[in-house]
Every structure is written in structure tokens, then in C-alpha cells.
Amino acid sequence: MSAKQYSDEVATLEQSLAEPIRQTENTIKRCADSADYKCVSAAAEKMETIIQEKIDKIEKIDVSKFTGGEDFKTVAIRYFEYFKSLYTAYRAIGDAPDEPARMEASNRMNQILVAQEEVMLRLQDTQVRFAAENGFMLEKAPAAAPGANP
């Protein structure tokens, strides 16, 4: 695997989340609107699993031969972990035993959402630097996965 192939693989994994995120967000909204919190929790847990599969793929790739490879890998994993944390927060909302606990979990989720733009920009910046350090051009700016909107 070349550095460009690795960069493309991270971008592909990121882009592959767009549709599952869209579907999950729609499901969570529908469940929350009907106060079906078990449904919210189940949808969030499914998304956590999908994202963990992406993290596992990235972790298995040896990037030691690429300039800046470990940094890019770390930032990519943190990016996916960030999105996974959103669904962990959704699950906490769904699993909350009562309304005060649900509000507390919702507040924690809002705190997580504050960092979304920064996390996305960090991945993009790191990917651009990785491309430059390894002598290839990105075909287009790295795509940003749609964010979770509670």
C-alpha cells in the first residue's frame, strides 16, 4: 500500500459513513419524536459498531514506512472515535432511566458536538500535510462526514 492508497482508504472509510449516519440520524429522530428511547439506544449502538469496524480497519494498517504516517493514523482514529462518541452519547440518552438523567446525557452530547468542526478540520489539515510529505496531491478536499444533530 502506498501513502496515497492509505490516504484514499481513510477517505473511503470516512465517506462510507455518510449514508449510515444519515439513516441512523433519521431513525433516532423518529424514535425520539415518539419517545421510544430503547429504539434510540439500539440505533446508536448499531452505529457505534459500524464506526468501530472502520477504526479496526485503520488500526490494522502499517503506516511506519510513510512520512507522518503515525500522526495521520492517530488523527484519523481520533476522528472516527469522535463520531463514535456521539453515538455513545445518543445511547446514554436512550438508556437514561428518567427525564433528568436524559437531560444530563443530552447536555453531555451537546458538549461533544462543540468540538465537531475542530475534529473535522484537524483530519483535513493532517491529511493535506500527509499528502505533501509523501509527494502526492489529494484529488479533492477530504470529505466531511455529516455530523450528528440531536
Disulfide bonds with the S-S distance in Angstrom:
Cys31-Cys39 1.77
